[in-house]
Amino acid sequence: MAERRNSALHALVILMVLYLLTVGGTFNGLVNGTIARTSLVLLTGGIAGWLILRWRRGWQWADVPLEKPMLAALIAVAISVFFNLDAGRRLSLGVWYWTFYLAIWLLLSDLIGHGMPVRWLLDGVLATNVLVVLVGFWQEQGWITHWIQVTGAGIGVPFIPARPGSLIGNPNALGTFLAVAIVLQVGRLTQARRWRSRIGWLILSAASLALLFVTLSRGAWLGLAAGLAAWVLFLIWGRGLLSIQAVRGWWRRHGLRWRLLVAGGGAAILLAGVALAPVAWNAMDQPGRSVSLRQAIWQAAWDAFMQQPLTGTGPFTFGGTLLIRQSTPPETPHSHTHNLPLQVATETGLPGLLVLGWTLVAVGLSIWRWMAAKPSRAALAEMGAVVAALVAFLTHHLTDVTSMMPSIAILGVGLLACVMARPAEQVPAEPVPAAARLYRLGVPLVWAGLLVTGWGSHLIQSDYLNAMLQAINGDWVAGADRLDGVIARDPMMPIYPAGQAMALTIAANQGDESVLPRAEAAWERAIGLEDRYAAWWANLAAVRWQRGDHPGAIEAMTAALECAPEAGTLWLNLGNYLELSGRAGEAAEAYLQALGFKPDWYEADFWDGSVVRRQARSAFAQEGGGSDRLALVVETLLAGDAENARRMLLDFPGLNHASPGERVTLAVLYEVAGEHEQADLWLDSAALSLQNTYDQEWLAVGKALFGLWRGGEDAEARLEAAQVALYGSARGYTFYSGQNLSWAQYLRDGLAEQLAPQLIDLPARPLAARLLDWGRDD
């Protein structure tokens, strides 16, 4: 009976770990109302069951690992909160999650201390990895299949696969998980007694390694290298190979077959590294993933730390800090510094940084003392893998803070608990009475507070999502009306009035101008809570302009550009407002700024609309801007010389590294020539070469033209998709990763649209728009 009960509990732990890592703790799990509700139900039931179990079995609180550093961390967070109360709602999110992770730590430490085997948690991680790897390869198989077909036909495409997220969701977060899982699997591989088990672990490790590689997560690669190095050190320690003589003796004791296997495996790893080095190098230079972007974020974090070195800015506030120090748009909103020590220093100041150092030293000393006690080889092998996995986790956090995703944070807390929590036989029989009373009263109260506030926030967010769903389905004003109650219950959350403002703004754009005063007031309320987000200032300008308050609109758009001075779209709209206000000289300067940040716009028909615009385009050309080589090809095609246009493209040097736009244009030229198979291959190669969201415009245009010319049931749908890709949805515009403001910085869902539909926005790739117009009229 006891064995059956243990098996059931073992399976339950595995299922809970699987759910937390792949569903409940991901960003999708947080913002999806149904998943969030399920998670809260499971969490509430799990905590209740744990507390009842403690009560029925009479468990006492033992000496909790890292008790003093955790108490010091509480003090550091309290200091940062007290001196940054103006950050309000962001602080509440940070404090809630920080407390949640601390409570999870206490729960896991207590369970391990009272008999739950560490291996059960590790089994959960490894079982999760099997599913993660299967889904990851399923996501990649389409890209890889097309790449083989295209390159087999002689069309060169660099091997830079689409970055998978698998069930974790984010490629970098997936990289952290895989680095940890690979180290744990290698540990199991060395512990396995049977060849069948060893082969199974070897296959799973190789598959995990392949998936880690295509995430292109350089920090995770570094983490895995550090983790495997730590594992080797434990292996050397455990086998007593601390001298050259011992290593030689160990090598001689193994047979020839084993030596050949080790040598062959080492050679295979070396050859694979050499073969894949070019792919890794290309990953270092992908648009949007350069090292300079990390450096800019690190500099912003360092500047914030130097301004408040003693108190920090408060937990979970770096997202707002970064909005002040980078132009958003076009840059992506981020909620973390891409470096854990820097994150701690920025948000909690020197006190938090000292606590982090204290914690790491305490963990290191605990591991050292445990090793000095000369544990068994089996225990050392298992614990070595866990410590090495923790090293991999922490190393990745020197270049990324993937634990901003709760599933990854819980993974890190779990690894730390596995390393630090004392086994059942080492729990003192007589705990310290004062500490025991504190934990007996405090822990249930902490969990009660977490659950009550969690459920309360979830219920408000559910009402918000229902209101937004009503708006998206066409009843914009009624949806906005429903948000009044949501805002009243959570008045400090900026996403809620911003959602209401956008709903009313879209309603006004569709003809209901009676809602303009409410839209303006809602934007002003959102800006009052988050005044450094440029898109909201721009939307306020759009509403004011539609109301007839032209000076107020120009003032708001100017404020938007103070927040985002590199946003070409905002300069374009300021130029339009200035031009319509009769301020031609200022308008021309604003238009010139827009072209400077969006040089591809040079090809747009927009500049033919007035003398001021033509002058701005001419000035841009005189400063060195103008048409690129692809523009000359498209102009040749539009002039009716398709054959010469194709020859020009094929004569370009480096065609194997052609841009998606060049590939789509060549596909169109082959289609015009009637070479349909070659056209399909070049269009597929474009799909394999996408570098950012804006390249989707070219691909959508190519698919739309093929659909129009060849016919088919999906031709109209393809054309509509191309229109949306080029000009935004009918409800409004967005920009690359703009939705990160709601998802990553407030852990809430939000409208995909970021900029009001009243604003002017040009296609990021105007040549693609011209090609579509030509093909549709041809």
DRENTI-334347 format. One record per residue (C-alpha): x, y, z; residue in three letters. Coordinates in steps of 0.001 Angstrom, whole numbers, plus 500000, padded with zeros to 6 digits. Each point is the difference from the previous one (the first is absolute). Example, Ala and Ser with C-alpha at 12.3 -4.5 7.8 and 13.67 -1.06 7.14 Angstrom:
// DRENTI-334347
       c1       c2       c3   residu
   512300   495500   507800      Ala
   501370   503440   499340      Ser
END
This chain:
// DRENTI-334347
       c1       c2       c3   residu
   500000   500000   500000      Met
   502785   502429   500947      Ala
   501828   499241   496762      Glu
   496843   500640   497976      Arg
   499414   503282   501839      Arg
   503592   501091   499354      Asn
   499629   499178   496309      Ser
   496846   502113   499819      Ala
   501701   502909   501770      Leu
   503001   499642   497696      His
   497743   500216   496948      Ala
   498162   502989   501503      Leu
   503258   501900   500508      Val
   501045   499285   496407      Ile
   496646   501225   498665      Leu
   500121   503171   502105      Met
   503525   500809   498783      Val
   498928   499290   496422      Leu
   496996   502332   500310      Tyr
   501936   502833   501641      Leu
   502849   499973   497497      Leu
   498015   499627   496788      Thr
   496605   501576   500684      Val
   499297   501757   503260      Gly
   503264   501901   500406      Gly
   500462   501222   496426      Thr
   498973   503454   498784      Phe
   497100   498392   498115      Asn
   498926   498340   503219      Gly
   500013   503334   501819      Leu
   498022   502058   497487      Val
   497528   497315   498892      Asn
   497033   500227   502365      Gly
   499050   496316   499871      Thr
   503539   498769   500646      Ile
   500550   502539   502772      Ala
   496804   498889   501716      Arg
   501035   496350   499760      Thr
   503397   500844   501460      Ser
   498442   501842   502924      Leu
   497666   497076   500699      Val
   502908   497548   499956      Leu
   502144   502308   502111      Leu
   497261   500535   502562      Thr
   499311   496281   500246      Gly
   503678   499124   500164      Gly
   500786   502462   502784      Ile
   496939   498912   501982      Ala
   501022   496363   499615      Gly
   503566   500738   501115      Trp
   498870   501915   503110      Leu
   497512   497263   500926      Ile
   502714   497374   499537      Leu
   502340   501934   502302      Arg
   497281   500297   502638      Trp
   498940   496343   499864      Arg
   503563   498660   500134      Arg
   501121   502455   502624      Gly
   502930   501309   497988      Trp
   502187   502559   501718      Gln
   501875   502791   498297      Trp
   503672   499123   499845      Ala
   502905   502297   499324      Asp
   499055   501452   496611      Val
   502921   500167   497530      Pro
   501170   503527   499163      Leu
   497759   501353   502742      Glu
   502175   503018   500820      Lys
   500718   501069   496397      Pro
   496277   499739   499255      Met
   499187   502215   502963      Leu
   502627   502487   498814      Ala
   498441   499895   496522      Ala
   496622   500902   501525      Leu
   501596   503009   501650      Ile
   501708   501071   496752      Ala
   496726   499778   498066      Val
   498149   501899   502748      Ala
   502569   502828   499795      Ile
   499707   500247   496216      Ser
   496194   500012   500200      Val
   499885   502658   502747      Phe
   502157   502436   498022      Phe
   498209   499409   496660      Asn
   496311   500038   500897      Leu
   499283   502176   496971      Asp
   500616   496920   497810      Ala
   496760   498658   501491      Gly
   498512   497279   497836      Arg
   503306   498697   498643      Arg
   501245   499588   503569      Leu
   496944   497980   500960      Ser
   500648   497560   497152      Leu
   503656   499646   500939      Gly
   499287   499513   503699      Val
   497266   497438   499287      Trp
   502229   497818   497816      Tyr
   503042   500382   502229      Trp
   497899   498860   502980      Thr
   498522   497184   497931      Phe
   503442   498616   499132      Tyr
   501077   500255   503634      Leu
   496865   498101   501038      Ala
   500694   497324   497363      Ile
   503523   499711   501419      Trp
   498619   499419   503500      Leu
   497513   497430   498700      Leu
   502622   498000   498095      Leu
   502513   500183   502846      Ser
   497368   498729   502406      Asp
   498910   497124   497750      Leu
   503584   498897   499320      Ile
   500859   500360   503675      Gly
   497128   497691   500909      His
   500653   497225   497575      Gly
   499203   500967   496415      Met
   502916   498697   497886      Pro
   501862   502627   498010      Val
   499932   497541   497121      Arg
   496231   500479   499642      Trp
   500443   503662   499067      Leu
   502796   499132   497601      Leu
   497811   497324   498415      Asp
   497394   502691   499421      Gly
   502530   502190   498190      Val
   501227   497098   497879      Leu
   496480   498833   499126      Ala
   499195   503571   498993      Thr
   503064   500056   497793      Asn
   498815   496986   498008      Val
   496802   501836   499086      Leu
   501821   503290   499413      Val
   502447   498360   497587      Val
   497238   498243   498046      Leu
   497995   503218   499591      Val
   503142   501990   499188      Gly
   500969   497685   497154      Phe
   496416   499989   498756      Trp
   500230   503805   499782      Gln
   503298   499794   498128      Glu
   499191   497190   497574      Gln
   498191   502276   497521      Gly
   502917   502436   499763      Trp
   502598   497250   499705      Ile
   497996   498098   497357      Thr
   499632   503133   497874      His
   503670   500858   500458      Trp
   501045   496570   498714      Ile
   497678   500355   496986      Gln
   501167   503500   499124      Val
   503730   499426   500461      Thr
   499710   496668   498191      Gly
   498685   501928   496998      Ala
   503128   502140   499991      Gly
   498631   503111   501720      Ile
   502233   501044   502855      Gly
   498408   500824   503354      Val
   502119   500434   503149      Pro
   499190   497325   502570      Phe
   498500   502226   502684      Ile
   496821   498158   501047      Pro
   496956   501717   501400      Ala
   500567   500285   503751      Arg
   497658   497557   501797      Pro
   498201   500732   503240      Gly
   498501   496522   500444      Ser
   497660   499865   503007      Leu
   502078   502557   501912      Ile
   499100   502756   497560      Gly
   503134   502155   499799      Asn
   503172   498705   498260      Pro
   502344   501411   502648      Asn
   497906   498577   502833      Ala
   499927   496688   498149      Leu
   503797   500234   499828      Gly
   500241   500297   503800      Thr
   497746   496989   500485      Phe
   501881   497867   497460      Leu
   503415   500887   501467      Ala
   498785   498845   503410      Val
   498341   496876   498613      Ala
   503051   498961   497972      Ile
   502268   500157   503050      Val
   497512   497932   502034      Leu
   499725   497472   497157      Gln
   503769   499665   499694      Val
   500050   499344   503748      Gly
   497419   497241   499598      Arg
   501995   498609   497092      Leu
   503061   499447   502189      Thr
   497882   498444   502761      Gln
   498208   497555   497712      Ala
   501014   496357   500459      Arg
   498471   498519   496858      Arg
   501026   500741   496419      Trp
   496368   500389   499004      Arg
   499574   502819   502505      Ser
   503281   501599   498987      Arg
   499001   500014   496339      Ile
   496619   501520   500890      Gly
   501570   502799   502036      Trp
   502589   500560   497269      Leu
   497326   500371   497301      Ile
   497931   502363   502136      Leu
   503076   502082   500851      Ser
   501015   500224   496340      Ala
   496479   501035   498978      Ala
   499890   502601   502768      Ser
   503394   501318   498915      Leu
   498832   500327   496389      Ala
   496896   501887   501085      Leu
   502094   502247   502250      Leu
   502208   500822   497048      Phe
   497136   501161   497792      Val
   498661   502271   502733      Thr
   503092   502100   499158      Leu
   500049   500986   503667      Ser
   503659   500880   500442      Arg
   499626   500468   503745      Gly
   498502   496518   500314      Ala
   502924   498558   498023      Trp
   502346   501677   502468      Leu
   497919   498718   502911      Gly
   500143   496428   498713      Leu
   503781   500212   499591      Ala
   500380   501254   503576      Ala
   497605   497346   501313      Gly
   501804   497147   498255      Leu
   503344   501315   501267      Ala
   498640   499993   503561      Ala
   498653   496482   499492      Trp
   503423   498787   498829      Val
   501578   501457   503147      Leu
   497518   498076   502148      Phe
   500690   496869   497980      Leu
   503742   500388   500551      Ile
   499420   500532   503709      Trp
   497660   497034   500316      Gly
   502371   497583   498280      Arg
   503079   501262   501797      Gly
   501676   501141   496790      Leu
   501826   502892   501600      Leu
   503456   499220   498570      Ser
   501540   499067   496664      Ile
   500910   496556   501344      Gln
   496413   499351   501068      Ala
   498683   501016   496574      Val
   502464   497706   498248      Arg
   499089   497094   502227      Gly
   496289   500606   499412      Trp
   500584   500062   496233      Trp
   501975   496736   500030      Arg
   497316   498193   502003      Arg
   497512   500354   497121      His
   499983   497784   496959      Gly
   500815   500899   496426      Leu
   496332   500193   498981      Arg
   499285   502523   502694      Trp
   503044   502103   499070      Arg
   498993   500018   496336      Leu
   496475   501033   500968      Leu
   501261   502918   502098      Val
   502508   501089   497329      Ala
   497404   499705   497251      Gly
   497457   501956   502009      Gly
   502530   502761   500656      Gly
   500948   500155   496335      Ala
   496339   500122   498948      Ala
   499337   502892   502378      Ile
   503044   501847   498663      Leu
   498996   499483   496346      Leu
   496412   501058   500722      Ala
   501299   503154   501673      Gly
   502157   500858   496984      Val
   497155   499299   497551      Ala
   497478   502082   501909      Leu
   502338   502883   500802      Ala
   498888   502034   496923      Pro
   496363   499731   501095      Val
   500938   501126   503487      Ala
   501945   502912   498552      Trp
   497039   501050   497827      Asn
   497803   499893   503098      Ala
   502261   502634   501569      Met
   499209   502433   497190      Asp
   496264   499601   499490      Gln
   497976   503249   499865      Pro
   498566   500810   503421      Gly
   502408   497639   501808      Arg
   503310   501844   499873      Ser
   502185   500332   503069      Val
   499581   503785   499806      Ser
   496356   499651   501018      Leu
   501023   498217   503186      Arg
   502584   502684   500655      Gln
   497397   502757   499660      Ala
   497725   498270   502511      Ile
   502887   499382   502389      Trp
   500990   503659   499759      Gln
   496443   501090   500797      Ala
   499957   497689   503019      Ala
   503381   501225   501209      Trp
   498922   503641   499685      Asp
   496853   499251   502017      Ala
   502049   498254   502675      Phe
   502439   502904   500270      Met
   497082   502396   500491      Gln
   498553   497973   502899      Gln
   502809   497733   501249      Pro
   498695   499605   503556      Leu
   496304   499325   499361      Thr
   499683   498916   496374      Gly
   496889   500766   497977      Thr
   497815   497274   501544      Gly
   499177   496428   498948      Pro
   498733   499541   496432      Phe
   500521   503653   499055      Thr
   502783   499695   497420      Phe
   497462   499929   497160      Gly
   498951   503549   500852      Gly
   503612   501020   500513      Thr
   500926   498807   496515      Leu
   497160   501972   498386      Leu
   501740   503154   501218      Ile
   503362   498999   498536      Arg
   499180   498536   496585      Gln
   497742   500957   497108      Ser
   496923   497779   500192      Thr
   499008   499665   497155      Pro
   501916   498813   498047      Pro
   501846   498163   502800      Glu
   498318   497141   501829      Thr
   498675   500503   503546      Pro
   501889   497786   502459      His
   499251   499261   503633      Ser
   503473   498733   500900      His
   503661   500967   499655      Thr
   501291   496785   498367      His
   502337   499564   502975      Asn
   498832   498731   503381      Leu
   502529   501808   502246      Pro
   499291   503213   498108      Leu
   496252   499403   500368      Gln
   500377   499596   503758      Val
   502258   503058   500244      Ala
   497662   502172   497932      Thr
   496806   499085   501814      Glu
   501181   499459   503590      Thr
   503286   501903   500087      Gly
   503080   499047   501986      Leu
   497993   498233   502754      Pro
   498541   497586   497461      Gly
   503363   499488   498314      Leu
   501617   499171   503349      Leu
   497225   497512   500779      Val
   500503   498343   496607      Leu
   503716   499634   500708      Gly
   499279   498666   503492      Trp
   497589   497431   498582      Thr
   502475   498762   497387      Leu
   502758   499700   502597      Val
   497670   498143   502364      Ala
   499016   497577   497246      Val
   503644   499429   499067      Gly
   501057   499369   503592      Leu
   497102   497598   500525      Ser
   501020   498006   496928      Ile
   503633   499978   501117      Trp
   499110   498727   503481      Arg
   497804   497318   498498      Trp
   502820   498866   497711      Met
   502527   500045   502876      Ala
   497780   497505   501840      Ala
   500911   497481   497252      Lys
   496545   498899   498815      Pro
   499540   496783   498060      Ser
   500901   499875   496339      Arg
   496326   499666   499025      Ala
   498971   502982   502133      Ala
   502877   502053   498663      Leu
   499111   499148   496396      Ala
   496361   501026   500443      Glu
   500738   503131   502002      Met
   502806   500916   497598      Gly
   497529   500076   497126      Ala
   497597   502203   501989      Val
   502741   502448   501001      Val
   501272   500074   496415      Ala
   496457   500682   498756      Ala
   499773   502907   502458      Leu
   503336   501300   498656      Val
   498575   499830   496455      Ala
   496881   501859   501147      Phe
   501940   502786   501726      Leu
   502540   500357   497187      Thr
   497262   500625   497444      His
   498681   502691   502320      His
   503194   501985   499470      Leu
   498813   500791   496461      Thr
   496235   499663   500415      Asp
   497400   499983   502762      Val
   497696   497315   498689      Thr
   498627   499523   503521      Ser
   497749   502970   499219      Met
   497852   497130   498721      Met
   498608   498349   503168      Pro
   500527   496463   498712      Ser
   503745   500648   499713      Ile
   500112   501720   503395      Ala
   498273   496978   501561      Ile
   502536   497734   498262      Leu
   502820   501984   501616      Gly
   498342   499916   503435      Val
   499518   496261   499633      Gly
   503648   499422   499123      Leu
   501090   502087   502972      Leu
   497696   498016   502293      Ala
   501421   496726   498672      Cys
   503520   501210   500760      Val
   499363   501591   503394      Met
   497074   498210   501677      Ala
   501046   497430   502586      Arg
   498925   496376   499588      Pro
   497459   498639   502459      Ala
   502548   498203   502163      Glu
   501932   503239   500543      Gln
   497044   502069   501253      Val
   500543   500913   503678      Pro
   497514   498294   502264      Ala
   499603   503106   502159      Glu
   499649   503155   497932      Pro
   500622   503458   501467      Val
   496697   500870   501749      Pro
   499940   503685   498992      Ala
   500718   499246   496352      Ala
   497491   497156   500017      Ala
   497235   502272   501328      Arg
   500862   502686   497452      Leu
   499807   497575   497088      Tyr
   496905   498264   501373      Arg
   498103   503288   500027      Leu
   501780   501942   497279      Gly
   500082   497535   497123      Val
   496221   499325   499916      Pro
   499386   503754   500222      Leu
   502386   500689   497130      Val
   498346   497384   497826      Trp
   496553   501277   500954      Ala
   501026   503510   498961      Gly
   501449   498753   496714      Leu
   496897   498007   499132      Leu
   497523   502732   500978      Val
   501814   502685   498012      Thr
   500618   497593   497126      Gly
   496328   499092   499724      Trp
   498968   503647   500332      Gly
   502319   501106   497221      Ser
   498891   497090   497827      His
   496310   500894   500356      Leu
   500703   503607   499001      Ile
   502097   498870   497068      Gln
   497253   497604   498884      Ser
   497513   502877   499897      Asp
   502549   502032   498030      Tyr
   500468   497211   497446      Leu
   496241   499562   499611      Asn
   499600   503731   499411      Ala
   502771   500042   497415      Met
   498515   496947   498290      Leu
   496681   501817   499675      Gln
   501820   502988   498501      Ala
   502038   497919   497546      Ile
   496805   498316   498812      Asn
   498794   503412   498793      Gly
   498256   501665   502926      Asp
   502856   502332   500893      Trp
   498026   502465   502106      Val
   498208   497342   502061      Ala
   503319   498276   500641      Gly
   501502   503295   501130      Ala
   497000   500598   502282      Asp
   500571   496638   501702      Arg
   503573   501030   500730      Leu
   498822   502790   502333      Asp
   499390   497413   502719      Gly
   503357   498322   499366      Val
   501852   503303   500300      Ile
   498132   500884   503183      Ala
   501097   496715   501615      Arg
   503644   500257   498877      Asp
   500591   503717   499380      Pro
   503814   499792   499918      Met
   500338   497489   497132      Met
   500876   502029   496841      Pro
   499012   497263   497549      Ile
   496313   500309   500935      Tyr
   499428   503701   499157      Pro
   502245   499598   496951      Ala
   497800   497161   498755      Gly
   496898   502098   500603      Gln
   501577   502957   498201      Ala
   500915   497919   496955      Met
   496495   498533   499791      Ala
   498480   503496   500046      Leu
   502593   501293   497534      Thr
   499137   497247   497524      Ile
   496278   500736   500474      Ala
   500685   503681   499227      Ala
   501963   499025   496886      Asn
   497011   497956   498856      Gln
   497732   503050   500222      Gly
   498813   500378   503599      Asp
   501701   503307   500828      Glu
   497837   500475   503080      Ser
   502449   497783   501922      Val
   503022   502200   499257      Leu
   499937   501840   503381      Pro
   499905   496664   501843      Arg
   502820   498644   497837      Ala
   502137   503049   500727      Glu
   499347   499717   503748      Ala
   500845   496279   499952      Ala
   503294   500594   498194      Trp
   500872   502740   502465      Glu
   499258   497622   502866      Arg
   502212   497266   498539      Ala
   502797   502509   499391      Ile
   499658   501231   503567      Gly
   500840   496480   501135      Leu
   502695   499283   497370      Glu
   501207   503264   498494      Asp
   503014   498703   498082      Arg
   498218   497801   497487      Tyr
   500106   501903   496701      Ala
   497207   498116   498255      Ala
   497445   501222   502545      Trp
   501067   503623   499510      Trp
   499683   499522   496228      Ala
   496509   498560   500398      Asn
   499034   502955   502186      Leu
   501226   502273   497191      Ala
   497832   498122   497489      Ala
   496898   500423   502156      Val
   500686   503689   500569      Arg
   500507   500598   496287      Trp
   496703   498304   499183      Gln
   498302   502186   502616      Arg
   501409   503119   498307      Gly
   502574   500790   502693      Asp
   502901   500338   497574      His
   502461   501798   502336      Pro
   499285   497378   502681      Gly
   500610   497219   497474      Ala
   503361   501452   498970      Ile
   500922   500396   503673      Glu
   499131   496353   500745      Ala
   501859   498723   496926      Met
   503043   502029   501022      Thr
   499803   498379   503442      Ala
   499831   496592   498296      Ala
   503202   500768   498110      Leu
   501735   501060   503204      Glu
   499347   496445   501208      Cys
   500841   498326   496671      Ala
   502246   502288   497941      Pro
   500866   497192   497551      Glu
   496407   499118   499067      Ala
   499582   500748   496289      Gly
   496220   499588   500163      Thr
   499702   502720   502629      Leu
   502190   502408   498012      Trp
   497823   499306   496962      Leu
   496828   500898   501882      Asn
   501537   503089   501558      Leu
   501001   501108   496508      Gly
   496454   499439   498788      Asn
   498534   502039   502868      Tyr
   502496   502803   499429      Leu
   499358   499993   496248      Glu
   496239   500197   500468      Leu
   500554   502826   502506      Ser
   501895   502023   497383      Gly
   503435   499563   501590      Arg
   501689   498755   496832      Ala
   503634   500414   501079      Gly
   499529   498084   503249      Glu
   497962   497356   498163      Ala
   502783   499436   497454      Ala
   502523   499558   502821      Glu
   497736   497475   501733      Ala
   499515   498088   496732      Tyr
   503767   499941   499490      Leu
   500414   498521   503497      Gln
   497409   497330   499149      Ala
   501922   499002   496872      Leu
   503224   499916   501994      Gly
   498587   497372   502338      Phe
   497971   498185   497310      Lys
   502103   500221   496797      Pro
   497873   497358   498255      Asp
   497161   502519   500030      Trp
   501812   501917   497251      Tyr
   498173   497789   497475      Glu
   496505   500788   501364      Ala
   497475   501922   497892      Asp
   499235   502112   503078      Phe
   502790   502441   499106      Trp
   498314   500938   496719      Asp
   497017   501422   501905      Gly
   501239   503582   500487      Ser
   502821   502410   499283      Val
   501246   499779   503603      Val
   500268   496220   499798      Arg
   501782   500058   496652      Arg
   502464   502485   501417      Gln
   500641   497753   503001      Ala
   500649   496998   497756      Arg
   502324   502035   497805      Ser
   501930   501219   503045      Ala
   500318   496407   501223      Phe
   501434   498938   496624      Ala
   502506   502854   500115      Gln
   501160   498785   503420      Glu
   500850   496588   498563      Gly
   496661   498191   500209      Gly
   497942   498730   497121      Gly
   499256   496829   498094      Ser
   501907   496785   500705      Asp
   500835   497221   497544      Arg
   496680   498207   500519      Leu
   498104   503213   499238      Ala
   501755   500197   496610      Leu
   498924   496418   499254      Val
   496370   500683   500936      Val
   499983   503214   497937      Glu
   501259   498014   497017      Thr
   497240   497427   500510      Leu
   497299   502662   500348      Leu
   501297   501586   496785      Ala
   499175   496739   498205      Gly
   503474   498469   499613      Asp
   499617   496872   502170      Ala
   502805   498084   498306      Glu
   502571   502735   500595      Asn
   498793   500347   503601      Ala
   500595   496295   500561      Arg
   503445   500170   498474      Arg
   500871   502920   502279      Met
   498982   497995   503065      Leu
   501812   496840   498948      Leu
   503163   502032   499391      Asp
   500007   501316   503562      Phe
   503031   498745   501940      Pro
   499215   497917   503054      Gly
   496618   498806   498745      Leu
   500124   497092   502476      Asn
   499739   502620   502753      His
   497315   502030   498236      Ala
   497405   501818   502070      Ser
   496416   498712   500195      Pro
   498940   502914   497776      Gly
   502476   499026   497297      Glu
   498913   496372   500195      Arg
   496287   500851   499721      Val
   500663   502324   497066      Thr
   501981   497280   498230      Leu
   497175   497536   500684      Ala
   497548   502449   498409      Val
   502275   500415   496977      Leu
   500212   496212   499521      Tyr
   496207   499826   500296      Glu
   499622   502695   497329      Val
   502317   497968   497765      Ala
   497802   496924   500493      Gly
   502629   498031   501970      Glu
   497626   499092   502813      His
   502109   497348   501732      Glu
   502982   502323   500268      Gln
   497682   502776   501190      Ala
   498692   497804   502822      Asp
   503532   499097   501069      Leu
   501088   503632   500200      Trp
   496849   500928   501931      Leu
   500707   497141   502419      Asp
   503569   501256   500372      Ser
   498612   503414   500961      Ala
   497891   498381   502719      Ala
   503171   498316   501304      Leu
   501901   503296   500078      Ser
   497692   502237   502043      Leu
   502044   502166   502349      Gln
   497325   502094   501695      Asn
   496270   500688   500042      Thr
   500174   502561   497200      Tyr
   501354   497423   497556      Asp
   496602   498318   500302      Gln
   498681   502786   497754      Glu
   502080   498724   497088      Trp
   498978   496387   500573      Leu
   496302   500902   500292      Ala
   500189   501962   496725      Val
   501671   497102   498192      Gly
   497348   497557   501197      Lys
   497212   502425   499071      Ala
   501310   500488   496451      Leu
   500365   496252   499456      Phe
   496457   499534   501244      Gly
   498615   502721   497715      Leu
   501810   498751   496908      Trp
   499419   496298   500534      Arg
   496519   500221   501425      Gly
   498764   497791   502785      Gly
   497609   500161   502914      Glu
   502474   501762   502279      Asp
   500906   502810   497575      Ala
   497788   502555   501728      Glu
   501245   498973   503445      Ala
   503610   500383   498829      Arg
   499278   503474   498668      Leu
   498369   501029   503266      Glu
   502981   498633   501968      Ala
   502348   502062   497825      Ala
   497931   503138   500609      Gln
   500119   499437   503762      Val
   503748   499349   499907      Ala
   500609   503190   498019      Leu
   497542   502431   501515      Tyr
   499008   498611   503377      Gly
   496586   498796   501037      Ser
   496860   502052   499563      Ala
   500030   500655   503748      Arg
   503429   501563   500298      Gly
   503723   499558   499608      Tyr
   502630   498219   501963      Thr
   503774   499925   500074      Phe
   502538   497232   500411      Tyr
   499698   498459   503505      Ser
   497845   502896   501221      Gly
   497700   497623   501832      Gln
   502902   499241   502335      Asn
   498879   502996   502026      Leu
   496939   498124   501223      Ser
   501328   496424   499891      Trp
   503496   500380   501413      Ala
   499670   503112   502135      Gln
   496559   499571   501546      Tyr
   499346   496273   499459      Leu
   496677   500866   498423      Arg
   498479   499503   496571      Asp
   499318   503016   497833      Gly
   498949   501092   496543      Leu
   502544   499192   497323      Ala
   499468   503500   498604      Glu
   502373   502565   501442      Gln
   499348   503085   497859      Leu
   496606   501532   499294      Ala
   498535   499464   496500      Pro
   499677   503780   499629      Gln
   503788   500221   499720      Leu
   501811   499722   496693      Ile
   502201   496944   499620      Asp
   501852   498900   496895      Leu
   500922   496423   499132      Pro
   503424   499112   501349      Ala
   500734   498666   496511      Arg
   498320   502419   497517      Pro
   501584   498171   497059      Leu
   497951   496968   500990      Ala
   496842   502129   499957      Ala
   500842   501325   496539      Arg
   500654   496471   498775      Leu
   496611   498885   501321      Leu
   498214   502914   498296      Asp
   501763   499205   496722      Trp
   499175   496305   500172      Gly
   496374   500640   500913      Arg
   499495   502414   497108      Asp
   502016   498019   497478      Asp
END
